[in-house]
Amino acid sequence: MPRRFAVSLLWPACVLAGSAPVDEGARAVADAEATFADARDAFGVLGAIDSGLFPGYRGRDRAEWQGEFDRAHRRLVDELAALPEAGLSPGDARVVARMREGLAAFEAPSAPGPGAARCRDARRGDSAYAALAQALVACFTEIGNRLEFEGGTIDRASALSQLHVIADPGRREALFRAFVPLWRAVNDDGSADSPYRRLVALAAARTQESPIDAAARTVGTDRATAEAWLVRILDAWRAVNDGPMVEPWDYRFTIGAADRALSPHIPLASLLPIDLRFFRDLGVDLDTPGVYYDLVPRSGKSSVAYTDFLVHGRSRNGRWEPTVARVLASYQQGSLGALNELVHESGHAAQLLAMRNRPVYVDWNDTLFVEAFADVPSWSLFEPAWQRRYLGAAAPVRDSLRSLYGTVMLDVAWALFECRMLREPRQDPNVVWTAITSHYLRIAPHPELAWWSMRVQLVDEPGYMVNYGLGAIVTAALRARTRASIGSFDAGNPRWYGWLSDALLRSGSERDTPSLLREFLGEPVSPDALLAQLRRLAPPRPR
């Protein structure tokens, strides 16, 4: 078992207890940090109100929270400006740098109105990067939430889930082609002036660190090696799936036998109860006022599931005030895929509740780690032990593994797609995607279709999908290390949450993620654990 990480809790204890003198510089930093926490929480509440979660929070409406944010924001600017330029301890200097980064990231929220981004704005050829990305994200809300199918409408997430279970190939193709208006909005006619191609060119030209380089750094390697790992994983999948080419609308069906077998055991009303029961068995109760679940579809709701802070936990007056998290998703039917997504989002919530540190560090750490950790519990759904305990039925293990890793391989393919597009942004994305999916996933080529543009992350932040592709490597490694240390947890293990909280989560954003992972794993990150899982899919040898 790895040692417990030393977390910076001595600072608040000394200040609150008055057991040691505090110099004026440290006291000023503490005051500014409290103001920073106030501003950040007001900002988070405004985001929740604007998402439609509720009209107000803790007895205050949006206007009152806007006033709270404005006052805290102004106070923070003044307090940071008044801090001494020198003489702070290294720890306090680092905290001040983090607050200044956070201040720069604040954009005063405003109620949605006529100025909000609209999908039609993506066609304008002079859009700046941020405006173009926002307009393309709006396409996923405006079009992706209302795909026309069989005389009605269906949202993007439900449509993808249905592609796993619809038996009629003609209906599958019709549902797949219902995405065409979204693809056209994103990539227009595929010319060099299409919205996506303009966006990816702008992204490649940006001077700040790209998400791809950040993800590679998180796993302790460089961009070239990370891309080589993605290729190695896709090669391994191809080796254990030596079959005929399938149409793109049939791919999810060919990996969906487990979904079809188990979805009847997962009615819509059971999604949250199953999710909460599993996490209770892992040692954490998410059925508390500390987690808001926003799962009912509504007009204008985000087209992508996400989890975020509502308010951040902090120590105040000698008492820990816990984090409050919110989980947003939209479910119209129960399915294995929907439950997998919900458990992933609850994994994020569990991470947020585990953080115990000074205010500036009660925050997300590297994106890749965040996404990878959330999959540590969600991958358990594809193991027979989990299925028997929580559903009362189990699919054949190879069917379950194909369902899991077939979907993971799409993420790995998207990660490789983004690596190649951002390296050479003048390429035709349809051609790049077709080359990857036809070779590694054995999906019949359709370069006339921009069917790569099913994920909003591709336009929200080009390069982000690498966090999922490389994140699968980290997920497999974390699961293997956890299992070796505390035993199996697929059907629950009450030691799971406490052990991982101490080993990985408590410090929040304070720890350097590459060293955190190396220390936890006891070795550098590598694809070995994921490759070992893919070998489980190899057909049994004839006797």
C-alpha positions in Angstrom: 0.0 0.0 0.0 1.5 3.4 -0.9 2.1 5.9 1.9 -0.4 8.5 2.6 0.4 11.8 0.9 1.2 14.8 3.1 -1.5 17.3 2.5 -1.2 21.0 3.3 -3.6 21.1 6.2 -1.2 22.6 8.7 -1.8 26.1 7.4 -5.5 26.4 8.2 -5.0 24.5 11.5 -2.4 27.1 12.7 -4.4 30.1 11.6 -7.7 28.9 13.0 -6.3 27.6 16.3 -4.0 30.6 16.8 -1.3 28.2 18.0 1.5 29.9 16.1 2.2 33.5 15.1 1.4 34.4 11.5 3.2 37.2 9.7 1.3 39.9 8.0 2.1 38.5 4.5 0.7 35.1 5.3 -2.4 36.7 6.9 -2.9 38.8 3.8 -2.6 35.7 1.6 -5.1 33.9 3.8 -7.6 36.8 3.6 -7.2 36.9 -0.2 -7.7 33.1 -0.4 -11.0 33.3 1.5 -12.2 36.0 -0.9 -11.1 33.9 -3.8 -13.1 31.0 -2.4 -16.2 33.3 -2.1 -15.9 34.5 -5.7 -15.4 31.0 -7.1 -18.4 29.6 -5.2 -20.6 32.5 -6.4 -19.4 31.8 -9.9 -20.2 28.1 -9.6 -23.7 28.8 -8.3 -24.4 31.2 -11.2 -23.3 28.4 -13.6 -25.7 26.0 -11.9 -28.6 28.5 -12.1 -27.9 29.2 -15.8 -27.8 25.5 -16.5 -31.5 25.3 -15.4 -30.8 23.3 -12.3 -32.7 25.7 -10.0 -33.8 29.4 -10.0 -31.9 30.2 -6.8 -29.7 28.6 -4.1 -29.6 28.9 -0.4 -32.4 31.4 -0.4 -30.8 33.8 -2.9 -31.9 34.3 -6.5 -29.6 34.9 -9.5 -29.4 38.6 -9.1 -28.2 38.2 -5.5 -25.6 35.7 -6.5 -24.4 38.0 -9.3 -24.0 40.7 -6.7 -22.1 38.4 -4.4 -19.8 37.4 -7.3 -19.2 41.1 -8.3 -18.4 42.2 -4.8 -16.0 39.2 -4.2 -14.4 39.7 -7.6 -13.6 43.4 -6.9 -12.4 42.6 -3.4 -10.1 39.9 -4.7 -8.6 42.2 -7.3 -7.8 44.8 -4.6 -6.4 42.2 -2.2 -4.1 40.5 -4.7 -2.8 43.9 -5.8 -2.0 44.8 -2.2 0.1 41.6 -1.6 3.8 42.1 -1.2 5.9 41.4 -4.2 8.6 39.6 -2.1 9.0 37.9 1.3 6.2 35.3 1.0 7.0 31.7 1.8 7.3 29.4 -1.2 3.9 27.8 -0.3 2.1 31.1 -0.1 3.8 32.4 -3.3 2.5 29.4 -5.1 -1.0 29.9 -3.7 -0.9 33.6 -4.9 0.1 32.4 -8.4 -2.8 30.0 -8.4 -5.3 32.7 -7.4 -4.0 35.0 -10.1 -4.5 32.3 -12.6 -8.0 31.8 -11.3 -8.7 35.5 -11.4 -7.6 35.7 -15.1 -10.0 32.7 -15.9 -13.0 34.4 -14.3 -15.4 35.8 -16.8 -18.3 37.5 -15.1 -21.3 35.3 -15.9 -24.3 37.0 -17.4 -27.8 35.7 -17.9 -28.4 34.0 -21.3 -29.8 36.4 -23.9 -29.7 37.5 -27.5 -25.9 37.7 -27.4 -25.4 34.0 -26.6 -23.6 31.9 -29.2 -25.8 30.3 -31.9 -25.1 27.5 -34.3 -25.6 29.7 -37.3 -22.7 31.9 -36.2 -20.3 29.0 -37.1 -20.7 29.8 -40.8 -19.1 33.2 -40.4 -15.6 33.1 -41.9 -14.1 35.8 -39.6 -14.9 34.1 -36.3 -12.2 34.2 -33.6 -11.3 30.9 -32.0 -13.4 31.2 -28.8 -16.5 32.5 -30.6 -16.2 29.8 -33.3 -15.9 27.1 -30.7 -18.9 28.4 -28.8 -21.0 28.5 -31.9 -20.1 24.9 -32.8 -20.9 23.8 -29.3 -24.3 25.5 -29.7 -24.8 23.2 -32.8 -24.7 20.2 -30.5 -27.4 21.7 -28.3 -29.6 23.2 -31.1 -29.3 20.2 -33.5 -27.9 17.3 -31.5 -30.7 17.5 -29.0 -33.4 17.3 -31.6 -32.4 14.8 -34.3 -35.3 13.9 -36.6 -36.0 10.2 -36.6 -39.1 8.2 -37.6 -41.5 11.2 -37.4 -40.2 12.4 -34.0 -37.0 13.7 -32.4 -34.3 12.0 -30.4 -31.3 13.5 -28.6 -27.7 12.7 -29.6 -26.9 10.5 -26.5 -30.1 8.5 -26.8 -29.5 8.0 -30.5 -26.0 6.6 -29.9 -27.3 4.3 -27.3 -30.0 3.1 -29.6 -27.5 2.1 -32.3 -26.3 -0.6 -29.9 -29.8 -2.2 -29.7 -31.8 -1.6 -32.9 -32.0 -4.9 -34.7 -33.1 -3.7 -38.1 -30.1 -2.6 -40.2 -32.2 -0.2 -42.2 -33.5 1.5 -39.1 -29.9 1.7 -37.7 -28.7 3.4 -40.9 -31.7 5.8 -40.8 -30.9 6.8 -37.2 -27.2 7.1 -38.1 -28.0 9.4 -41.0 -30.3 11.5 -38.7 -26.9 13.0 -37.6 -26.2 14.5 -41.0 -27.6 18.0 -40.2 -25.3 18.1 -37.2 -22.3 17.0 -39.3 -23.1 19.6 -41.9 -23.3 22.3 -39.3 -19.9 21.3 -38.0 -18.0 20.6 -41.2 -20.3 22.2 -43.9 -19.3 20.9 -47.3 -15.9 19.7 -46.0 -14.0 22.5 -47.8 -11.0 24.2 -46.2 -13.3 27.0 -45.1 -15.7 24.7 -43.2 -16.3 25.7 -39.5 -14.4 22.8 -38.1 -11.4 23.1 -40.4 -11.1 26.8 -39.5 -11.4 25.9 -35.8 -8.7 23.2 -35.9 -6.3 25.6 -37.9 -6.8 28.2 -35.2 -6.3 25.7 -32.5 -3.0 24.5 -34.0 -1.8 28.0 -34.3 -2.4 28.9 -30.6 0.6 29.7 -28.5 -0.5 28.1 -25.2 0.2 24.4 -24.4 -2.2 22.2 -26.4 -4.4 19.6 -24.6 -2.3 16.9 -26.4 1.0 18.1 -24.9 -0.7 18.5 -21.5 -2.1 15.0 -21.6 1.3 13.5 -22.7 3.0 15.4 -19.8 0.4 14.0 -17.3 1.4 10.4 -18.2 5.1 11.3 -18.1 5.9 11.1 -21.7 6.1 13.3 -24.9 3.6 13.8 -27.7 5.3 11.4 -30.1 5.4 8.6 -27.6 1.8 9.2 -26.6 0.7 9.0 -30.2 2.7 5.8 -30.6 0.8 4.3 -27.6 -2.5 5.1 -29.2 -1.5 3.3 -32.4 -0.2 0.3 -30.3 -3.6 0.0 -28.5 -5.6 0.2 -31.8 -3.3 -2.4 -33.3 -4.0 -4.7 -30.3 -7.8 -4.2 -30.8 -7.5 -5.0 -34.5 -5.5 -8.2 -33.6 -8.3 -9.6 -31.4 -11.1 -8.5 -33.8 -10.2 -10.2 -37.0 -13.6 -10.0 -38.7 -15.2 -8.5 -41.8 -15.7 -4.8 -42.4 -18.8 -3.3 -40.9 -20.8 -0.2 -41.9 -20.4 2.7 -39.5 -24.0 2.5 -38.5 -23.5 -1.2 -37.6 -20.3 -0.8 -35.6 -22.0 -0.1 -32.2 -24.5 -3.0 -32.9 -21.6 -5.4 -33.5 -20.1 -4.6 -30.1 -23.5 -4.2 -28.3 -24.5 -7.8 -27.4 -24.1 -7.0 -23.7 -26.2 -3.9 -24.0 -29.0 -5.8 -25.7 -28.8 -8.5 -23.1 -28.7 -6.3 -20.0 -30.6 -3.1 -20.9 -34.0 -4.8 -20.2 -32.7 -5.1 -16.6 -32.0 -1.4 -16.4 -35.3 0.6 -16.6 -35.0 4.4 -16.6 -36.2 4.7 -13.1 -33.4 2.4 -11.9 -30.4 4.3 -13.2 -29.8 6.5 -10.2 -30.7 3.9 -7.5 -28.2 1.4 -9.0 -25.6 4.0 -9.3 -26.0 5.2 -5.7 -26.0 1.6 -4.4 -22.8 0.8 -6.1 -21.0 3.8 -4.7 -22.4 3.0 -1.2 -20.8 -0.4 -1.6 -17.6 1.3 -2.5 -17.6 3.3 0.7 -19.1 6.6 -0.3 -22.7 7.9 0.1 -23.6 10.1 -2.8 -27.3 10.2 -1.9 -26.7 13.3 0.2 -27.3 17.1 0.0 -23.7 17.2 -1.1 -24.6 16.0 -4.6 -27.3 17.4 -6.9 -28.3 15.1 -9.8 -29.8 16.9 -12.8 -30.9 14.0 -15.0 -34.2 15.0 -16.6 -34.1 16.2 -20.2 -35.2 19.7 -20.9 -35.1 22.2 -23.8 -31.7 24.0 -24.1 -29.9 21.7 -21.7 -26.3 20.9 -22.4 -25.9 18.1 -24.9 -23.0 16.6 -23.0 -23.0 15.1 -19.5 -20.7 16.7 -17.0 -20.0 17.1 -13.3 -18.8 20.3 -11.5 -18.5 22.0 -8.2 -21.5 23.8 -6.9 -19.6 25.1 -3.9 -16.0 24.1 -2.9 -15.3 22.5 0.5 -13.2 24.5 2.9 -12.3 24.8 6.6 -14.0 27.7 8.3 -14.1 28.6 12.0 -12.3 25.3 12.7 -14.9 23.2 10.9 -14.8 21.6 7.5 -17.7 22.7 5.3 -18.0 19.9 2.6 -18.0 20.3 -1.1 -21.3 20.3 -2.9 -21.2 18.8 -6.4 -23.7 18.7 -9.3 -24.1 16.1 -11.9 -25.8 17.0 -15.2 -26.9 14.5 -17.8 -30.1 13.7 -19.8 -31.7 10.2 -19.9 -34.8 9.3 -21.7 -34.4 5.5 -21.3 -32.4 3.1 -19.3 -29.5 1.2 -20.8 -26.1 -0.2 -20.0 -24.5 2.7 -21.8 -26.6 5.3 -19.9 -25.7 3.7 -16.6 -22.0 3.5 -17.5 -22.1 7.3 -18.2 -23.9 8.0 -15.0 -21.4 6.0 -12.9 -18.6 7.8 -14.7 -20.1 11.2 -13.7 -20.6 10.0 -10.1 -17.0 9.0 -10.1 -16.2 12.7 -10.7 -18.5 13.6 -7.8 -16.8 11.2 -5.5 -13.4 12.7 -6.4 -14.7 16.2 -5.6 -16.1 15.2 -2.2 -12.8 13.5 -1.3 -10.7 16.7 -1.5 -9.5 18.2 1.8 -7.0 21.0 1.4 -6.6 24.7 1.6 -9.2 26.5 -0.6 -7.1 27.2 -3.7 -6.3 23.5 -4.0 -9.8 22.2 -3.6 -10.1 22.0 -7.4 -9.8 19.7 -10.4 -6.3 18.5 -11.2 -5.1 17.5 -14.7 -8.0 16.7 -17.0 -6.6 13.4 -18.1 -6.4 12.1 -14.5 -9.9 13.4 -13.8 -11.4 11.5 -16.8 -9.3 8.4 -16.1 -10.3 8.2 -12.4 -14.0 8.5 -13.2 -13.7 5.4 -15.4 -12.2 3.3 -12.6 -15.6 2.5 -11.1 -17.5 2.7 -14.4 -15.5 0.0 -16.1 -16.7 -2.4 -13.4 -20.2 -2.5 -15.0 -18.7 -4.7 -17.8 -17.6 -7.4 -15.4 -19.9 -10.4 -14.6 -19.5 -9.9 -10.9 -20.9 -6.4 -11.0 -23.7 -7.4 -13.4 -24.9 -10.3 -11.2 -24.9 -8.2 -8.0 -26.6 -5.1 -9.3 -28.7 -6.4 -12.2 -29.4 -10.0 -11.2 -28.1 -11.1 -14.7 -24.8 -11.3 -16.5 -23.8 -11.2 -20.1 -21.1 -13.5 -21.5 -17.8 -12.0 -20.4 -16.5 -11.6 -24.0 -19.7 -9.8 -25.0 -19.3 -7.4 -22.1 -15.6 -6.7 -22.8 -16.4 -6.0 -26.4 -19.0 -3.5 -25.4 -16.6 -1.7 -23.1 -13.4 -1.8 -25.1 -15.2 -1.4 -28.5 -16.4 2.0 -27.1 -13.0 2.8 -25.6 -11.4 2.1 -29.0 -13.7 4.8 -30.5 -12.2 7.2 -27.9 -8.7 6.1 -28.8 -9.4 6.6 -32.5 -10.7 10.1 -31.8 -7.6 10.8 -29.8 -5.4 9.7 -32.7 -7.6 11.7 -35.1 -7.0 14.9 -33.0 -3.2 14.2 -32.8 -3.1 14.0 -36.6 -5.4 16.9 -37.3 -3.6 19.3 -34.9 -0.2 18.3 -36.3 -1.4 18.9 -39.9 -4.5 21.0 -39.8 -4.9 21.4 -43.5 -5.8 17.7 -43.9 -9.4 16.7 -44.8 -10.8 15.4 -41.5 -13.1 13.0 -43.3 -10.1 11.4 -44.9 -8.1 11.2 -41.7 -11.0 9.7 -39.8 -11.8 7.2 -42.5 -8.1 6.0 -42.6 -8.1 5.4 -38.9 -11.5 3.7 -38.5 -11.2 1.5 -41.6 -7.8 0.1 -40.7 -8.0 -0.3 -36.9 -11.7 -0.7 -36.3 -12.6 -2.4 -39.6 -15.4 0.1 -40.4 -16.3 0.5 -44.0 -15.0 3.7 -45.5 -17.4 6.6 -46.0 -15.3 9.6 -46.6 -18.4 11.5 -47.8 -19.7 11.6 -44.2 -18.2 13.7 -41.4 -19.4 11.1 -38.9 -16.3 11.8 -36.8 -18.1 14.9 -35.5 -20.4 13.1 -33.0 -18.4 14.3 -29.9 -18.9 17.9 -28.7 -15.4 17.8 -27.2 -13.9 17.9 -30.7 -15.3 21.5 -31.2 -15.4 22.7 -27.6 -11.6 22.2 -27.2 -9.7 20.5 -30.1 -7.3 18.0 -28.6 -9.5 17.2 -25.6 -10.4 13.7 -26.8 -6.7 12.7 -26.1 -7.6 12.8 -22.5 -10.0 9.9 -23.1 -7.7 8.0 -25.3 -4.7 8.2 -23.0 -7.0 8.2 -20.0 -7.9 4.6 -20.8 -4.3 3.7 -20.3 -4.4 5.3 -16.8 -7.8 3.8 -16.0 -6.5 0.3 -16.6 -3.4 0.9 -14.6 -5.3 2.4 -11.7 -7.7 -0.5 -11.6 -4.9 -3.0 -11.7 -3.0 -1.3 -8.9 -6.1 -0.9 -6.7 -7.1 -4.6 -7.2 -3.7 -5.7 -6.3 -3.7 -3.6 -3.1 -7.2 -4.0 -1.6 -8.7 -6.8 -3.6 -11.6 -6.9 -6.1 -14.1 -4.0 -6.1 -16.2 -4.8 -9.1 -19.1 -5.9 -6.8 -18.3 -3.4 -4.2 -15.5 -3.0 -1.6 -16.0 -0.7 1.4 -12.2 0.0 1.5 -12.2 1.4 -2.0 -13.1 5.0 -1.3 -11.1 5.6 1.8 -8.0 4.0 0.4 -8.2 5.9 -2.9 -9.1 9.2 -1.2 -5.9 8.9 0.9 -3.7 7.8 -1.9 -4.9 9.9 -4.8 -7.7 12.4 -4.2 -7.4 14.3 -0.9 -4.8 16.7 -2.1 -7.0 18.1 -5.0 -5.0 20.1 -7.4 -1.9 20.6 -5.2 0.1 17.5 -6.2 1.9 17.2 -9.5 -0.1 14.6 -11.4 2.9 12.8 -13.1 4.6 12.2 -9.8 1.3 11.4 -8.1 0.7 8.6 -10.6 4.2 7.3 -10.5 4.1 7.1 -6.7 0.7 5.4 -6.7 1.5 2.9 -9.4 5.1 2.3 -8.2 6.3 2.6 -11.8 5.9 4.9 -14.9 2.6 4.9 -16.7 2.5 2.5 -19.6 -0.1 0.8 -21.8 0.7 -2.6 -20.4 -2.4 -2.9 -18.2 -4.8 -1.9 -21.0 -3.1 -4.2 -23.4 -3.5 -7.1 -20.9 -7.2 -6.4 -20.8 -7.5 -6.4 -24.5 -5.8 -9.8 -24.6 -8.9 -11.1 -22.7 -10.8 -10.6 -25.9 -8.7 -13.0 -27.9 -10.7 -16.0 -29.1 -10.1 -19.1 -27.1 -7.5 -21.5 -28.5 -8.8 -24.7 -30.0 -8.0 -27.7 -27.9 
